Every structure is written in structure tokens, then in C-alpha cells.
Amino acid sequence: MKLLRLSALFLLLTLLPTPSAKAFWSSGSGHYGLRGSTETAPAFQKNTGTFQAIEQSFLLTGEARVNDQLSTFLELRLFEDLRRAYLGNVGQPADCAGRPGATVSEQCANQHQSTGEPGYRPYSPNITKAYVRYAFDYCILEAGRRGRQWGLGMLLDDGTRPFAQQISAFDGVTCNVNIQKSQTLGFSLGYDKLAETGSPVDPNWNNYPGQAAGTGNAPATAGRTFGAYDPYDDLDQYFFTIEYDDRKANAGATFTKQVGVYFAQILGKPYKTQYVMTDPNNPTTGSQLKEIGGDATDLKFLDLYTGFYLGDLALRNEVLFRMGKSMDPNWLYLGGSYGVAQPVTNNLDSVAVAGDFEWTIAHSGAPVGPIEFNKGDMTRHLVFFNYAYAPGNEEGYRTFDTAPTVAGLDPSVASKLTKSSRSNNVKAIQFHRNFKPALLLFNAQPNSDTLIVDGAFNPSRFVNATLFATGYRYESMENGNFEVKLLTANLNEGVPTEIQQYYTAIKDSAVDTGSRPAGFYGRSLGWELDLSYTFKFGRDAEIGASLATALPGKAWQTRTDTKPTTDFLLQSMAVFHF
């Protein structure tokens, strides 16, 4: 009987339909890095103290491939603030002094670390990119939040390199055209949704009729519907790229080239007053204007990148054209004008450029296998020259909300000190935060952000500056790479005459605190000397050390009684790739 039952069960199982099996192949790559830094006078200021910290960098990109056509990608990071990813940055012991009873351990975050039972705030993984990729016959489609890299990184950098400080990522869809017959020419076009949910661009959009500007209710009480129900807060970007690159197809040829064009247009709804609505705080008798309006944006970026390689010479250049206009209030931070009662349209036309030239003066040996494995005896000696130009905006020095009243200062001059008096021609272009031409200049620590002047000065980013650098680099697969670089930089735009007149008027008065904006005493940013060494263990790990010193220019002086001081930087790092 038992044998009969087993036979019947076996027969039943063979008759049942078999579900189709599904499987996927997964892989991942990324890095973890540590970099110890000691800087004696951050931003060349004497009162900042010595900066000492060990920075971290972590990136893990995972791919799950269903078949030859469909894949999904996730990019994982551990640190929300990439500029402050220090070892031991946020202590969170289980118990801490002064903690009230019956509270959770999170109350001890940012409190004094327990020396007996140390603890840390748990990591909160951040997914910074997530998208799917499907390969059609003539288009490789990517949909989701994708990264974007272009040229020398003036405008776009996907943030995948160790110790990157910013990520160029966009929500949307991209079609990478697959020509198949050509391995040198590539096209892509796509759409990005920059904003679905936003907020009004006018700070006084909900004023009561007849009341002075700025006396209305807070926007939260205005009853406006945002998000998918309100198209006026939307921002859309359309883009395409064309790139010709014959370096792989013509490997070994005397002359190869890389030419790329990136074009993007950002569109936002126009700004307009639509209707009068009932005041939510006084629905019986009150009313207020409800201004429905986007940021009236029609902004275009045209980024041209070229790379020409002729024997031992390499010349790379990137030119960025920005064209259009916008009511987006964020342009205030590049020196744009600011509306008091109504938003202001800022004109954004400007041009920036950067490039580098390399000449290999001697080389010997050859790699064994792919270059990324760093196997072989290849050696190169080369000299290089770098340059960069980013326009600035002197209007950023006009920082008063209302015109000051100062004895001896003409009221007509005082009226030109306010943000609302700024010109609406925004010339400043701020390079991507990952564009780092030096170890000290344009690479200051986060606490130095207090020196920022809108569109005119930024200690940690390249803006309103012209830079020239030259140096020598020795590259050896057996001995490592050594580089020495000398560079200098200057501000392009200085302090407006009205600002100088204001500080002259308050000099030695009770109003004068002795503080001056960066760039007040001159445009020179100084000279810097960088030394660096790196050694790679195949493609799995690399170590390195850097030393930098800089003599500051007068642009760094921010007080009448204190001059900027020489800064020194010592760094060591280790990065593990997986």
C-alpha cells in the first residue's frame, strides 16, 4: 500500500505544470578609501586652528542582470554629507551624561563620546543612483536616476572617483543610440525631470491685497496645492550628446581625437498672478492674491569638449556656454538680483573654459596586459600645463537687505548696496565641486564657507577666477607616480566702487567691526606648490601621500588688522577597489 501511494504521488507530480525558472546574474564594484589630512591654516586664516581629520570615501555599485538585454543598477553610499565623512565624526554612546530618563539612545547623538563605552551613530545607507537598462536593437535605454559625466568635469561629474564631493545625477530617461556599424561615433538623447514638487519663487506671493510687501502670511498657510496637481512648479530638462572618439579604433595611430558636444535645455513654467483666493485665516471677509507661477526658466547649456592626441602630445579643452534666463531665486547665490515685491528675471548668458596640455618627453617599457592591472615596466616622463577661466559677478558684494544709513555716505550710494539693486545679468559660472585643480586653492574645508561671496568668491569651488599651472609628472608601473605642480590664480572681478565707499565711510566708527569681504584688498589668490606620490597594487589598491604649501594673495585678507598666513597641507591616503 505504501508503495502504491508513493507511485501515485510521483505520477501526480509529473503531471503538474512546471513553472519556468527565473535567474539573474549579479555583480558589483566600488571602493573604500581613507585619507588623513593635516592643514595648518585653513583658507589662510590665522584664527581657524589646525585642521586634522581622517576622511572616508565609500561607493558600491551593484548590477543585477536578468539577461543579455535587461539589467538594473544601484549605487550605494554610506555618508550623506560627502564633505564631512570623517572617521568618528558622530559619536552616539548607549548612555551619556545629561540624558533624560526613558529616552532612546538617539538622544546621545552628537553628545560627548563615552570614553568607557564608545558608540557611533549607525550608518544610514544612501542610494544615490537607481536605474534600469534595456538594450533594444538601435537604442540602449536607461530609466531612473542616472549619473552623468562629461569632458574635464566643469559642468558634469558623476562622483564615482574616490573622495568626490558632489554627484551629477538626474531622474529621467536616456536613449544611447547604438549604431553598431561604427565604434567611433555615439549619440544619446534624453529627458530629465528636475522638479515635480516645488515652491513659489516670489517670497511675497501670498501678500494681502493693499498690504506692504513682506507682510503676508507664511506660504504654509496659503492653501496652494503642489506636486503633480500643480504644473507651475515643474522643471524639465531635455538633452542630447554627440561624441566622436577614435582612440580605441585607431590605437597606435600617430593622430587620434575625441570630440563631444553636450546640449541641455531646462524649461520652467512662466510666472503669473492667476486669481484671488479666500484668506484661510479669515475666510469670511479676507482675501489674498494667489500667484501661480513657475520660475520662468528657459536655460541652455552647450558644453564642447575636444581631445587631440598627436604622438607624444595631448591637448584637451572644454568650453561651456550658458544661455537663457530664469526667475529661480537660487541664482542669487551667483550674484543674481533679488526681487522684493515681485521676482526678478536674471539673464544668465556666460562662457567658461578649461584645458590641459601634456607632452611626453621620454618613455620606455610596455604594459603587460590591460593598463588598469598596472603590470609591466612602462615608464613615462611628461610635462604639463593647465589653465581654467570661470567668470565672476561683482554684484555678489551687494549683500544688504535694506539700504544702510551711514553718516557721510550718500543715500544714492547706500541704495546700491542691497541685493535688490544688483544687476540682473548673472555672469558668474561656478565649476562642479569635483573640479579640483589644486590641493589648497579652491579646495578649502567646509568651515571656510563663511568666506563665500555670491558669485565672486568661494574658497572651495572654482568661480570668478583665472588659473594657470605647470608641472612635471613621472609615471612608472614599477615605482609609482610622482608629480610636482606650481600654480597661481587671480580673481576676475573685484569689489564694486559703492562697497569701497561704504567701508571708507564706516572706518573707525562704532559700526566698523574690522571685518571685510574676501577680495576687498586685492584680486590675487596667491601661489601654490603641490607634491604628490601614488603607488598602485594592481587594480585592487593604491596608496599615496601629498604635500602642499601656498603663499596667499591679498584676496584672502578679511580683516583690517590681520593679514592672511601661509598654509601647509600634509595628506596620506589608501584606497581599496573591489
Buried (B, 14 or more C-beta within 10 A) or exposed (E): EEEEEEEEEEEEEEEEEEEEEEEEEEEEEBBBBBBBBEBBBBBBBEEBEEBEBBBBBBBBBBBBBBEEEBBBBBBBBBBEEBBBBBEEBEBBBEEBEEBEEEEEBEBBBEBEBBEEEEBBBEEEEEEBBBBBBBBEEEBBBBBBBBBBEBBBBBBBBBBBBBBBBBBBBBBBBBBBBBEEEEEBBBBBBBBBEBBBEBEBBBBBBBBBEEEEEEEBBEBEEBBBEEEEEBEBBBBBBBBBBBBBBBEEEBEEEEEBBBBBBBBBBBBBBEBEEEEEBBBEEEEEEEEBBBBBBBBBBBBBBBBBBBBBBEEEEBBBBBBBBBBBBBBBBEBBBBBBBBBBEBBBBBBBEBBBBBBBBBBBEEEEEEBEEEEEBBBBEBBBBBEBBBBBBBBBBBBBBBEBEEBBEBEEBEEEBBBBBBBBBBBBBBBBBBBBBBBBBBBBBBBBBEBBBEBBBBBBBBBBBBBBBBBBBBBBBBBBBEEBBBBBBEBBBBBBBBBBEBBEBBBEBBEEEEEEEEEBBBBBBBBBBBBBBBBBBBBBEEBEBBBBBBBBBBBBBBBBBBBBEEEBBEBBBBBBBBBBBE
